[in-house]
């Protein structure tokens, strides 16, 4: 039966990509005197992929990637004003209000009745801690795991830390690569809750494993799936 319920944070509990997309559009407009938006986008994607091992995920890494991209795209026209505008965009990413998805508080309380809630999210430690505090949801979680990446090994360490078997854990989130394939490969269950505007590097093919995977339209549907899993387990 399910003992721990792991949930992602950004774009699973609260809005995130809408703010990054707004910053991206502003950045592309800022560089229009030097390059078309598609050229800027390609250069930014390359900078993010090249430096993710050093910058990690989140607003700070994204801001550094924008600065590096502007240096490349603007060339000799790169200026202090450009840097100032980019830093303003990055600061907005770090300070925007936390906007919960509808019904999240009620959903988490219902899930908490079915197992220990563990927040498993990527990103900058301070920023994610700040958003969790601002969300008002912190007291609902038995554990909070802010990690540099979500891999099969990440979930294996999580099983050991919380003393559960892989089949006693379920993960829910909006990333196919991080929230579905990684826990499935570690032997857990996984619920995919897609959102618009997902990061390109988080896109992956659907898993071949269907028994421990399900696509949901919203987090509240996870309640019924866990009940279904537990009923099946108790009858065997």
Beta strands, then each sheet from edge to edge (+ up, - down):
strand 1: 4-7
strand 2: 116-122
strand 3: 143-147
strand 4: 169-173
strand 5: 189-192
strand 6: 213-215
sheet 1: 3+ 2+ 1+ 4+ 5+ 6+
end
